[in-house]
């Protein structure tokens, strides 16, 4: 009996040893794969964090206004084929691009580890005026901020006929990026709003003349397309223009000889046309 008992103990011990050997073998295999995975992960992290950000951008996306070709824009921005995530200063890139006359605003973002995104907002024409350049009269187009971004008739692509003409401001030797007087900025902002919301209202105005007041403000004279009438205003927005055009229709039907309507006071007044002139 004792011999049988010890034999069973030995067999159980051998079985346990076999299981232990199998477990050790599996553990060694698992340990081997874990080590390999850690090595691969370490290499990837070194590449991702330590090498890729120093390499040239793998992706550059330029979106928004297509006012400059990509190569020219990147050259203006100081972005070269060697520019990388680590060494590119987005604030500096924005500063360099923002001085371009056709750009109203720019936003530059870096996407880790190797992408660059440039989003542009181009200037939108608010009005056109005529300036003296080298002894010639040329049209100049400016935006709601009063920045001249087109000069002459080249590349205007039919823009001028669709814009209100501003007169009464002296523009000598215009250059791209030149800013008009700050006192007309509110007018330009409102013209841009009207152009966006109700362009048919601006289509009824052929010219807006600006006159300075004694307090260094401005007054406006509107010349209408469908009526031989001048309208005097102290300011202009969408509601004022809509009301002005409505009153011009009503009063011209009532009295075809009306030459001028004055909305500058608390009460509107109008004046008839006289022989040889407006009054």
GUMI-813562 format. One line per field, with one value per residue: residue in three letters; x, y negated, z of N, C-alpha, C in turn. Coordinates in Angstrom, 2 decimals. Each point is the difference from the previous one (the first is absolute). Layout:
<recs>
code <- [ALA;...]
n.x <- [X;...]
n.y <- [Y;...]
n.z <- [Z;...]
ca.x <- [X;...]
ca.y <- [Y;...]
ca.z <- [Z;...]
c.x <- [X;...]
c.y <- [Y;...]
c.z <- [Z;...]
</recs>
This chain:
<recs>
code <- [UNK;UNK;UNK;UNK;UNK;UNK;UNK;UNK;UNK;UNK;UNK;UNK;UNK;UNK;UNK;UNK;UNK;UNK;UNK;UNK;UNK;UNK;UNK;UNK;UNK;UNK;UNK;UNK;UNK;UNK;UNK;UNK;UNK;UNK;UNK;UNK;UNK;UNK;UNK;UNK;UNK;UNK;UNK;UNK;UNK;UNK;UNK;UNK;UNK;UNK;UNK;UNK;UNK;UNK;UNK;UNK;UNK;UNK;UNK;UNK;UNK;UNK;UNK;UNK;UNK;UNK;UNK;UNK;UNK;UNK;UNK;UNK;UNK;UNK;UNK;UNK;UNK;UNK;UNK;UNK;UNK;UNK;UNK;UNK;UNK;UNK;UNK;UNK;UNK;UNK;UNK;UNK;UNK;UNK;UNK;UNK;UNK;UNK;UNK;UNK;UNK;UNK;UNK;UNK;UNK;UNK;UNK;UNK;UNK;UNK;UNK;UNK;UNK;UNK;UNK;UNK;UNK;UNK;UNK;UNK;UNK;UNK;UNK;UNK;UNK;UNK;UNK;UNK;UNK;UNK;UNK;UNK;UNK;UNK;UNK;UNK;UNK;UNK;UNK;UNK;UNK;UNK;UNK;UNK;UNK;UNK;UNK;UNK;UNK;UNK;UNK;UNK;UNK;UNK;UNK;UNK;UNK;UNK;UNK;UNK;UNK;UNK;UNK;UNK;UNK;UNK;UNK;UNK;UNK;UNK;UNK;UNK;UNK;UNK;UNK;UNK;UNK;UNK;UNK;UNK;UNK;UNK;UNK;UNK;UNK;UNK;UNK;UNK;UNK;UNK;UNK;UNK;UNK;UNK;UNK;UNK;UNK;UNK;UNK;UNK;UNK;UNK;UNK;UNK;UNK;UNK;UNK;UNK;UNK;UNK;UNK;UNK;UNK;UNK;UNK;UNK;UNK;UNK;UNK;UNK;UNK;UNK;UNK;UNK;UNK;UNK;UNK;UNK;UNK;UNK;UNK;UNK;UNK;UNK;UNK;UNK;UNK;UNK;UNK;UNK;UNK;UNK;UNK;UNK;UNK;UNK;UNK;UNK;UNK;UNK;UNK;UNK;UNK;UNK;UNK;UNK;UNK;UNK;UNK;UNK;UNK;UNK;UNK;UNK;UNK;UNK;UNK;UNK;UNK;UNK;UNK;UNK;UNK;UNK;UNK;UNK;UNK;UNK;UNK]
n.x <- [0.83;1.05;0.35;-1.24;-0.03;1.25;-0.47;-1.13;0.68;0.80;-1.07;-0.61;1.14;0.09;-1.29;0.20;1.09;-0.73;-1.03;0.91;0.57;-1.24;-0.32;1.17;-0.26;-1.28;0.44;0.96;-0.94;-0.90;1.00;0.29;-1.30;-0.07;1.16;-0.38;-1.22;0.67;0.81;-1.02;-0.69;1.13;0.25;-1.29;0.11;1.18;-0.55;-1.09;0.70;0.96;-0.62;-1.26;-0.11;1.16;-0.78;0.22;-0.90;-0.74;-0.67;-0.27;-0.97;-0.34;-0.81;-1.22;0.29;-0.28;0.66;0.76;0.89;-0.10;0.74;-0.70;-1.13;0.45;0.38;-1.16;-0.52;1.00;-0.98;1.02;0.68;0.79;-1.08;0.09;-0.64;1.16;0.49;-1.28;0.10;-1.14;0.34;1.23;-0.45;-0.85;1.02;0.76;-0.98;-0.24;1.28;-0.36;-0.05;0.00;0.76;-1.24;-0.01;0.81;-0.21;1.08;-0.13;0.72;0.00;0.17;1.04;-0.75;-1.07;-0.25;-0.85;-0.30;-0.76;-0.44;-0.13;-0.49;0.53;-1.13;-0.24;0.15;0.96;-0.22;1.21;0.22;1.22;0.90;0.42;1.10;-0.91;-0.32;-1.27;0.12;-0.76;-0.40;0.19;-0.88;0.40;-0.70;1.28;-0.43;0.33;0.82;-0.69;-0.59;0.86;-0.72;-0.05;1.28;-0.48;-0.71;0.01;-0.28;0.97;0.59;-0.64;0.41;0.90;-0.35;-0.16;1.16;-0.50;0.78;0.74;1.05;0.28;1.19;0.43;-1.10;0.19;0.26;-1.03;-0.13;-0.08;-1.31;-0.47;0.32;-0.26;0.43;0.73;-0.73;0.16;1.28;0.02;-0.76;0.83;0.96;-0.62;-0.21;1.24;0.21;-0.74;0.29;0.67;-1.29;0.19;1.19;-0.68;-0.75;1.24;0.15;-0.16;1.01;-0.38;1.24;-0.63;1.08;-0.30;-0.49;-0.69;0.49;-1.32;-0.98;-0.36;-1.11;0.35;-1.22;0.53;-1.27;-0.10;-1.08;0.60;-0.34;0.33;0.41;0.66;-0.28;1.06;-0.25;-0.59;0.54;-1.14;-0.27;-0.43;1.05;0.79;-0.56;-0.01;1.27;0.21;-0.64;0.57;1.12;-0.44;-0.38;1.06;0.74;-0.82;0.14;1.28;-0.12;-0.26;-0.15;0.89;-0.42;0.36;-0.31;0.71;0.78;-1.14;-0.68;-0.22;-0.41;0.81;-0.70;0.76;-0.67;-0.03;1.06;-0.34;0.79;-0.67;0.53;0.28]
n.y <- [1.21;0.03;1.10;0.45;-0.30;0.45;1.03;-0.07;-0.13;0.97;0.77;-0.30;0.30;1.13;0.20;-0.28;0.74;0.94;-0.18;0.11;1.05;0.54;-0.31;0.53;1.02;0.08;-0.08;0.86;0.73;-0.08;0.31;0.93;0.31;-0.01;0.61;0.86;0.12;0.10;0.83;0.64;0.04;0.37;0.82;0.42;0.06;0.59;0.75;0.30;0.14;0.78;0.57;0.50;-0.54;0.62;0.89;-0.25;-0.98;1.00;-1.02;-0.78;-0.53;-0.57;-0.62;-0.23;-1.30;0.21;-0.86;0.96;0.31;1.28;0.15;-0.97;0.53;1.23;-0.54;-0.67;1.19;0.15;0.72;0.80;0.68;-0.78;-0.76;-0.04;0.96;0.47;-0.28;0.30;-1.33;0.50;-0.65;0.40;1.23;-0.10;-0.48;0.92;0.89;-0.48;-0.22;1.15;-0.84;1.22;0.06;0.29;1.32;0.55;1.30;0.20;1.31;0.49;1.11;0.39;0.62;-0.02;-0.65;-0.76;-0.78;-0.55;-0.77;-0.37;-1.27;0.01;-1.11;-0.51;-0.25;-1.19;-0.63;-0.90;-0.53;-1.26;0.33;-0.90;0.62;-0.70;-0.88;1.22;-0.03;0.69;1.08;-0.16;1.25;-0.20;0.54;0.70;0.37;-0.35;1.27;-0.72;0.86;-0.91;-0.15;-0.88;0.32;0.29;1.17;-1.05;0.62;-1.19;-0.20;-0.94;0.51;0.96;-0.98;-0.51;-1.11;-0.14;-1.19;-1.06;1.08;-0.66;0.70;-0.29;0.43;0.66;0.76;1.24;0.18;-1.06;-0.71;-0.03;-1.26;0.01;-1.26;0.65;0.53;-0.77;-0.93;0.32;0.04;-1.10;-0.51;0.53;-0.46;-1.18;0.02;0.42;-0.90;-1.11;0.76;0.33;-0.30;0.57;0.93;-0.61;0.10;-1.11;-0.86;0.06;-1.27;-0.09;-0.72;-0.66;0.18;-1.07;1.05;-0.04;-0.11;0.76;-0.53;0.57;0.07;0.51;0.57;-0.10;1.28;0.32;-0.91;-1.11;0.65;-1.04;0.81;-0.87;0.62;0.20;1.09;1.20;0.67;1.28;-0.28;-0.82;0.86;0.98;-0.72;-0.31;1.21;0.43;-0.92;0.35;1.26;-0.14;-0.72;0.82;0.93;-0.53;-0.20;0.14;-1.21;0.97;-0.82;-0.32;1.05;-0.68;1.07;-1.07;-0.65;-0.48;-0.99;0.92;-0.54;-0.59;-0.06;-0.92;0.49;-0.79;-0.90;0.73;0.77;0.43;-1.26]
n.z <- [0.00;0.78;-0.70;0.03;1.29;0.20;-0.67;0.67;1.11;-0.45;-0.35;1.12;0.60;-0.73;0.27;1.30;-0.06;-0.67;0.86;1.00;-0.63;-0.18;1.26;0.40;-0.82;0.38;1.27;-0.35;-0.64;1.01;0.85;-0.89;-0.17;1.34;0.09;-0.97;0.60;1.16;-0.63;-0.63;1.16;0.60;-1.02;0.06;1.33;-0.13;-0.96;0.73;1.16;-0.39;-1.04;-0.06;1.23;-0.16;-0.57;-1.31;-0.08;0.45;0.57;-1.05;0.75;-1.17;0.82;-0.48;0.03;-1.28;0.75;0.49;-0.94;0.25;-1.09;-0.60;0.44;-0.24;-1.16;-0.11;0.33;-0.86;-0.60;0.30;-0.89;0.74;-0.10;1.32;0.66;0.40;-1.19;-0.17;-0.04;0.47;1.11;-0.26;-0.28;1.01;0.67;-0.56;0.18;1.21;-0.35;-0.55;-1.03;-0.53;1.09;0.43;0.09;0.88;-0.03;0.77;-0.27;1.00;-0.73;1.26;-0.56;-1.14;0.46;-1.06;0.67;-1.17;0.78;-1.20;0.33;-1.24;-0.47;0.46;-1.27;0.58;-0.67;-0.93;-0.17;-0.33;-0.40;0.39;-1.09;0.25;0.42;0.33;-0.39;1.12;-0.21;1.24;0.34;0.97;1.15;0.88;-0.03;-1.21;-0.20;-0.74;-0.74;-0.77;-1.00;-0.68;-1.27;0.22;-0.41;-0.42;-1.17;-0.48;0.92;-0.74;-1.06;0.80;0.02;1.18;-0.69;0.64;0.20;-0.20;-0.25;0.43;-1.08;0.48;-1.17;-0.24;1.04;-0.36;0.79;-0.81;1.12;-0.23;0.04;1.28;-0.32;-1.08;1.00;0.85;-0.94;-0.08;1.33;0.00;-0.89;0.73;1.07;-0.59;-0.44;1.24;0.67;-0.66;-0.86;-0.08;1.27;0.08;-0.67;0.91;0.48;-0.70;1.01;0.87;0.15;0.43;0.92;0.31;1.27;0.63;0.45;-1.24;-0.03;-0.44;-1.15;-0.40;-1.28;-0.11;-1.06;-0.31;-0.33;0.67;0.74;-0.64;1.11;0.73;0.85;0.96;0.53;1.28;-0.47;-0.11;0.02;0.19;1.23;0.18;-0.62;0.67;1.10;-0.24;-0.44;1.08;0.78;-0.61;0.09;1.26;0.37;-0.72;0.47;1.20;-0.14;-1.32;0.49;0.89;0.51;1.22;0.74;1.08;0.36;-0.03;-0.09;1.02;-0.88;-0.86;-0.89;-0.96;-1.11;-0.68;-1.20;-0.23;-0.87;-0.73;0.83;1.14;0.36]
ca.x <- [-0.83;0.88;0.64;-1.01;-0.24;1.13;-0.03;-1.00;0.60;1.02;-0.69;-0.57;1.12;0.44;-1.04;0.12;1.22;-0.28;-0.83;0.85;0.87;-0.83;-0.31;1.22;0.22;-0.98;0.37;1.17;-0.47;-0.73;0.98;0.74;-0.86;-0.15;1.25;0.01;-1.01;0.54;1.06;-0.67;-0.68;1.03;0.47;-1.05;-0.06;1.17;-0.24;-1.15;0.22;1.35;0.54;-0.98;-0.20;1.16;0.03;-0.88;-1.43;-0.48;-1.29;-0.31;-1.34;-0.34;-1.44;-0.55;0.09;1.05;0.44;1.39;0.30;0.56;1.45;0.28;-0.44;0.97;1.23;-0.26;-0.08;1.28;-0.05;0.81;-0.07;0.65;-0.72;-0.46;-0.92;0.71;0.65;-0.92;-0.71;-1.26;-0.28;0.82;-0.59;-1.20;0.43;0.53;-1.08;-1.01;0.36;-0.35;-1.14;-1.27;-0.38;-0.58;0.45;0.58;0.17;0.96;0.04;0.83;-0.58;1.08;1.40;0.64;-0.95;-0.17;-1.25;-0.08;-1.34;0.04;-1.21;0.37;-0.73;-1.19;-0.18;-1.13;-0.31;1.06;0.18;0.95;1.19;1.01;1.22;0.89;-0.67;-1.16;-1.06;-0.16;-0.89;0.59;-1.00;0.39;-0.90;-0.71;0.98;0.60;1.31;0.01;0.63;0.05;0.21;-0.13;-1.06;0.48;-0.44;-1.17;-0.99;-1.37;-0.35;-0.35;-1.41;-0.83;0.37;-0.31;1.13;0.19;0.71;0.18;1.23;1.17;0.95;1.14;1.03;-0.37;0.78;-0.71;0.15;-0.25;-1.26;-0.73;-0.20;-0.78;-1.35;-0.97;-0.10;-1.37;-0.75;0.41;-0.55;-1.42;-0.14;0.27;-1.18;-1.08;0.35;-0.24;-1.39;-0.98;0.77;-0.88;-0.06;1.18;-0.11;-0.80;0.82;1.10;1.17;-0.12;1.02;0.31;0.38;0.40;-0.71;0.89;0.47;0.83;-0.81;-0.31;-1.37;-0.05;-0.94;-0.26;-0.53;-0.79;0.01;-1.32;-0.61;0.94;-0.15;1.07;-0.49;0.98;-0.11;1.06;0.56;-0.63;-0.04;-1.00;-1.33;-0.03;0.00;-1.30;-0.97;0.34;-0.45;-1.46;-0.45;0.31;-1.06;-1.27;0.03;0.16;-1.31;-0.83;0.51;1.14;1.02;0.84;1.42;0.81;-0.67;0.93;-0.38;0.96;-0.65;-1.04;-1.09;0.51;-0.45;0.39;0.11;-0.28;1.04;-0.16;0.64;1.45;0.72;-0.78;-0.94]
ca.y <- [-1.21;-1.17;-0.18;-0.58;-1.39;-0.82;-0.05;-1.03;-1.30;-0.31;-0.35;-1.33;-0.95;-0.12;-0.71;-1.42;-0.51;-0.20;-1.20;-1.15;-0.21;-0.57;-1.38;-0.80;-0.18;-0.99;-1.30;-0.49;-0.46;-1.24;-1.03;-0.35;-0.87;-1.27;-0.75;-0.45;-1.06;-1.19;-0.55;-0.63;-1.19;-1.00;-0.54;-0.84;-1.22;-0.81;-0.55;-0.90;-1.15;-0.54;-0.18;-0.56;-1.45;-0.72;0.23;-0.92;0.29;1.02;-0.43;-1.42;-0.25;-1.41;-0.07;-1.34;-0.78;0.39;-1.28;0.18;1.42;0.57;-0.18;-1.40;-0.25;0.61;-0.79;-1.19;0.40;0.51;1.45;0.63;1.46;0.50;-0.46;1.12;-0.31;-0.57;-1.28;-0.94;-0.89;-0.32;-1.43;-0.68;0.29;-0.83;-1.39;-0.18;0.12;-1.04;-1.26;0.07;-0.92;0.66;0.83;-0.72;0.67;1.32;0.83;1.07;1.00;1.19;1.24;0.92;-0.43;-0.54;-0.64;-1.45;-0.45;-1.45;-0.38;-1.39;-0.76;-1.05;-1.25;-0.11;-1.38;-0.73;-1.14;-0.40;-1.44;-0.33;-0.64;-0.52;0.80;-0.33;-0.88;0.67;0.37;1.45;0.48;0.74;0.78;0.15;0.85;-0.63;-0.60;-1.13;0.37;0.13;1.27;0.10;-1.29;0.11;0.86;1.37;1.05;-0.38;1.02;-0.50;-0.38;-1.41;-0.32;0.50;-0.66;-1.43;-0.90;-0.99;-1.20;-0.97;0.26;-0.21;1.11;-0.32;1.02;1.16;1.23;1.11;0.01;-1.33;-0.09;-1.26;-0.67;0.79;-0.54;0.64;1.43;0.44;0.08;1.20;1.16;0.09;0.37;1.44;0.68;-0.14;0.83;1.40;0.27;-0.55;-0.62;-0.73;-1.39;-0.69;-0.07;-1.18;-1.18;-0.11;-0.65;-0.54;-1.03;-0.26;-1.38;-0.18;-1.02;-0.85;0.76;1.08;1.16;0.05;0.04;0.77;-0.33;1.18;-0.21;1.19;0.42;-0.03;-1.32;-1.11;-0.61;0.14;0.21;-0.37;0.84;-0.13;1.33;0.97;1.43;0.68;-0.56;-1.36;0.07;0.53;-1.08;-1.05;0.40;-0.01;-1.38;-0.54;0.49;-0.63;-1.43;-0.25;0.19;-1.13;-1.22;0.37;-1.06;0.02;0.14;0.38;0.35;-0.17;0.80;-0.22;-0.54;0.80;0.07;0.03;-1.09;0.21;-1.24;0.20;-0.32;-1.30;-0.07;-0.21;0.69;0.89;-0.73]
ca.z <- [0.00;0.07;-1.30;-0.90;0.42;-0.46;-1.47;-0.36;0.33;-1.02;-1.27;0.16;-0.03;-1.41;-0.76;0.37;-0.61;-1.42;-0.12;0.30;-1.16;-1.08;0.37;-0.17;-1.43;-0.48;0.55;-0.73;-1.32;0.23;0.35;-1.23;-0.82;0.70;-0.21;-1.40;-0.12;0.65;-0.86;-1.15;0.50;0.30;-1.29;-0.54;0.80;-0.34;-1.34;0.04;0.86;-0.05;-1.35;-0.94;0.13;-0.53;-1.43;-0.75;0.07;-0.94;-0.53;0.13;-0.54;-0.10;-0.27;0.02;-1.23;-0.96;-0.54;-0.41;-0.19;1.23;0.08;0.33;1.37;0.91;-0.06;0.82;1.41;0.46;0.11;-1.03;-0.02;1.22;1.20;0.81;1.10;1.14;-0.26;-0.63;0.92;-0.67;0.14;-0.99;-1.31;-0.11;-0.17;-1.35;-0.98;0.22;-0.67;-1.42;-0.17;-0.29;1.15;1.14;1.22;-0.22;1.20;-0.27;1.06;-0.19;0.49;0.33;0.12;-1.20;-0.91;0.12;-0.59;-0.19;-0.42;-0.43;-0.28;-0.94;0.10;-0.83;-0.46;0.58;-0.86;-0.93;-0.15;-1.07;0.57;-0.92;0.06;-1.10;-0.95;-0.58;0.93;0.01;1.06;1.12;0.72;1.41;0.77;1.11;0.89;-0.69;-0.54;-1.45;-0.37;-1.45;-0.64;-1.45;-0.52;-0.18;0.92;0.78;-0.35;0.09;1.36;0.13;-0.22;1.09;1.25;0.09;-0.26;1.05;-0.43;1.07;0.74;-0.85;0.06;-0.87;-0.15;0.82;-0.06;0.63;1.44;0.57;0.74;-0.15;1.29;0.97;0.20;-0.89;0.30;0.29;-1.25;-0.74;0.71;-0.30;-1.41;-0.10;0.54;-0.98;-1.17;0.37;0.35;-0.95;-1.08;-0.91;0.45;-0.52;-1.46;-0.34;0.28;-0.96;0.60;1.35;0.19;1.41;0.31;1.39;0.77;0.80;1.17;-0.55;-0.34;-1.43;-0.49;-1.23;-1.07;-0.82;-1.34;-0.29;-1.39;-0.62;0.18;-0.11;1.32;0.99;1.36;1.02;1.19;1.00;0.17;-0.90;0.31;-0.83;0.23;-0.54;-1.46;-0.44;0.18;-0.96;-1.34;0.02;-0.03;-1.32;-0.90;0.33;-0.26;-1.43;-0.60;0.41;-0.62;-0.84;-0.04;1.20;-0.32;1.16;1.25;1.11;1.16;1.07;1.18;0.64;-0.96;-1.36;-0.86;-1.39;-0.75;-1.43;-0.99;-0.65;-1.31;-0.02;1.08;0.86;0.84]
c.x <- [0.86;0.64;-0.96;-0.22;1.12;0.05;-1.00;0.54;1.00;-0.66;-0.61;1.08;0.51;-1.01;0.06;1.22;-0.20;-0.83;0.81;0.91;-0.77;-0.32;1.21;0.28;-0.95;0.35;1.19;-0.40;-0.72;0.94;0.76;-0.83;-0.22;1.23;0.06;-0.98;0.50;1.08;-0.61;-0.68;0.99;0.52;-1.03;-0.11;1.18;-0.20;-1.08;0.29;1.36;0.54;-0.99;-0.21;1.15;0.12;-0.90;-1.46;-0.38;-1.30;-0.20;-1.33;-0.26;-1.47;-0.47;0.17;1.16;0.51;1.45;0.21;0.78;1.49;0.36;-0.36;0.99;1.31;-0.15;0.06;1.31;0.02;0.75;-0.17;0.62;-0.74;-0.60;-0.93;0.72;0.45;-0.90;-0.79;-1.29;-0.34;0.79;-0.55;-1.25;0.36;0.47;-1.11;-0.97;0.34;-0.31;-1.29;-1.34;-0.53;-0.54;0.46;0.51;0.12;0.88;0.04;0.96;-0.72;1.12;-0.21;0.54;-0.94;-0.10;-1.28;-0.03;-1.40;-0.04;-1.41;0.41;-0.83;-1.18;-0.22;-1.25;-0.42;1.19;0.06;0.98;1.11;0.92;1.28;0.85;-0.65;-1.22;-1.02;-0.26;-0.98;0.80;-1.12;0.50;-1.08;-0.63;0.94;0.71;1.36;-0.12;0.71;-0.07;0.10;-0.08;-1.06;0.44;-0.54;-1.21;-1.19;-1.44;-0.42;-0.56;-1.48;-0.91;0.26;-0.46;1.27;0.03;0.77;0.14;1.21;1.18;0.98;1.09;1.02;-0.30;0.97;-0.80;0.30;-0.21;-1.37;-0.62;-0.24;-0.95;-1.42;-1.04;-0.17;-1.42;-0.86;0.35;-0.51;-1.48;-0.24;0.23;-1.19;-1.15;0.27;-0.29;-1.48;-1.00;0.73;-0.87;-0.14;1.18;-0.06;-0.80;0.77;1.17;1.27;-0.33;1.14;0.15;0.44;0.33;-0.82;0.99;0.56;0.84;-0.77;-0.24;-1.51;0.03;-1.01;-0.12;-0.56;-0.68;-0.04;-1.35;-0.72;1.09;-0.08;1.27;-0.63;1.12;-0.26;1.14;0.67;-0.77;0.08;-1.13;-1.38;-0.13;-0.07;-1.34;-1.07;0.24;-0.52;-1.53;-0.53;0.28;-1.04;-1.30;0.00;0.16;-1.30;-0.92;0.43;1.24;1.12;0.88;1.45;0.82;-0.89;1.04;-0.52;0.90;-0.64;-1.03;-1.18;0.59;-0.57;0.46;-0.14;-0.23;1.20;-0.32;0.77;1.49;0.75;-0.94;-1.05;-0.49]
c.y <- [-1.25;-0.27;-0.63;-1.47;-0.91;-0.12;-1.04;-1.41;-0.40;-0.43;-1.40;-1.08;-0.21;-0.80;-1.51;-0.62;-0.28;-1.27;-1.26;-0.34;-0.64;-1.47;-0.91;-0.26;-1.04;-1.39;-0.60;-0.52;-1.33;-1.15;-0.47;-0.96;-1.36;-0.87;-0.56;-1.16;-1.29;-0.66;-0.75;-1.29;-1.12;-0.65;-0.95;-1.32;-0.91;-0.67;-1.08;-1.28;-0.67;-0.28;-0.72;-1.50;-0.84;0.15;-1.03;0.43;1.04;-0.42;-1.48;-0.25;-1.50;-0.08;-1.44;-0.66;0.45;-1.24;0.02;1.48;0.50;-0.24;-1.43;-0.30;0.58;-0.76;-1.28;0.34;0.52;1.51;0.60;1.52;0.61;-0.40;1.19;-0.49;-0.74;-1.43;-1.01;-0.76;-0.46;-1.49;-0.80;0.22;-0.84;-1.46;-0.25;0.03;-1.17;-1.32;0.04;-0.78;0.69;0.82;-0.86;0.62;1.39;0.72;1.18;0.94;1.13;1.20;1.01;1.34;-0.74;-0.65;-1.50;-0.39;-1.53;-0.32;-1.50;-0.58;-1.18;-1.26;0.00;-1.47;-0.62;-1.15;-0.27;-1.52;-0.21;-0.84;-0.48;0.81;-0.29;-0.86;0.62;0.30;1.50;0.39;0.74;0.68;0.21;0.78;-0.78;-0.64;-1.19;0.27;0.19;1.30;0.29;-1.40;0.19;1.01;1.45;0.90;-0.41;0.90;-0.49;-0.45;-1.41;-0.27;0.43;-0.70;-1.45;-0.82;-1.05;-1.18;-0.94;0.27;-0.10;1.15;-0.29;1.13;1.23;1.17;1.09;0.01;-1.35;-0.02;-1.38;-0.64;0.76;-0.50;0.66;1.49;0.44;0.11;1.26;1.27;0.19;0.37;1.51;0.81;-0.05;0.88;1.47;0.30;-0.45;-0.70;-0.79;-1.47;-0.80;-0.13;-1.21;-1.30;-0.03;-0.56;-0.45;-1.00;-0.30;-1.44;-0.08;-1.09;-0.80;0.74;1.21;1.31;0.02;-0.08;0.62;-0.59;1.22;-0.44;1.31;0.29;-0.23;-1.34;-1.05;-0.85;0.21;0.13;-0.32;0.81;-0.32;1.34;0.98;1.40;0.61;-0.62;-1.39;0.04;0.51;-1.11;-1.12;0.33;0.00;-1.43;-0.64;0.44;-0.76;-1.48;-0.32;0.22;-1.18;-1.27;0.35;-1.02;-0.03;0.28;0.53;0.31;-0.04;0.75;-0.27;-0.52;0.94;0.20;-0.06;-1.18;0.28;-1.32;0.28;-0.37;-1.36;0.00;-0.28;0.69;0.89;-0.76;-1.25]
c.z <- [0.00;-1.35;-1.00;0.33;-0.50;-1.51;-0.47;0.26;-1.07;-1.31;0.08;-0.06;-1.42;-0.82;0.29;-0.65;-1.48;-0.23;0.24;-1.17;-1.16;0.28;-0.18;-1.47;-0.58;0.49;-0.74;-1.38;0.13;0.32;-1.22;-0.86;0.66;-0.22;-1.43;-0.17;0.62;-0.84;-1.18;0.44;0.30;-1.26;-0.59;0.76;-0.31;-1.35;0.06;0.76;-0.21;-1.38;-0.91;0.17;-0.55;-1.51;-0.71;0.09;-1.05;-0.68;0.27;-0.70;0.03;-0.41;0.08;-1.36;-0.87;-0.72;-0.46;-0.27;1.21;0.15;0.40;1.45;1.00;0.01;0.82;1.49;0.55;0.20;-1.18;0.07;1.24;1.27;0.74;1.12;1.11;-0.26;-0.71;1.04;-0.69;0.09;-1.03;-1.40;-0.21;-0.25;-1.42;-1.04;0.11;-0.67;-1.48;-0.23;-0.24;1.17;1.12;1.31;-0.35;1.33;-0.37;1.19;-0.39;0.60;0.21;-0.71;-1.23;-0.98;0.30;-0.73;-0.04;-0.53;-0.27;-0.13;-0.88;0.20;-0.98;-0.35;0.61;-0.90;-0.92;-0.04;-1.15;0.57;-1.11;0.17;-1.24;-1.05;-0.67;1.11;-0.10;1.09;1.07;0.77;1.42;0.74;1.15;1.00;-0.65;-0.60;-1.52;-0.38;-1.50;-0.57;-1.51;-0.38;-0.17;1.10;0.84;-0.32;0.22;1.37;0.07;-0.24;1.15;1.32;0.01;-0.22;1.09;-0.59;1.19;0.88;-0.96;0.20;-1.02;0.04;0.86;-0.19;0.70;1.50;0.66;0.67;-0.18;1.37;0.91;0.14;-0.92;0.29;0.36;-1.25;-0.77;0.65;-0.34;-1.47;-0.18;0.53;-1.00;-1.22;0.28;0.15;-1.06;-1.15;-0.98;0.41;-0.54;-1.51;-0.45;0.22;-0.98;0.63;1.41;0.19;1.49;0.15;1.48;0.65;0.83;1.21;-0.41;-0.16;-1.50;-0.20;-1.38;-0.97;-0.89;-1.35;-0.42;-1.50;-0.67;0.17;-0.12;1.27;0.80;1.38;0.98;1.26;0.96;0.28;-0.88;0.59;-0.83;0.17;-0.60;-1.52;-0.53;0.08;-1.02;-1.39;-0.08;-0.10;-1.35;-1.02;0.23;-0.40;-1.48;-0.76;0.32;-0.72;-0.83;-0.02;1.25;-0.41;1.17;1.19;1.11;1.23;1.21;1.27;0.58;-0.93;-1.40;-0.79;-1.42;-0.75;-1.48;-0.85;-0.62;-1.29;0.16;1.12;0.80;0.78;-0.72]
</recs>
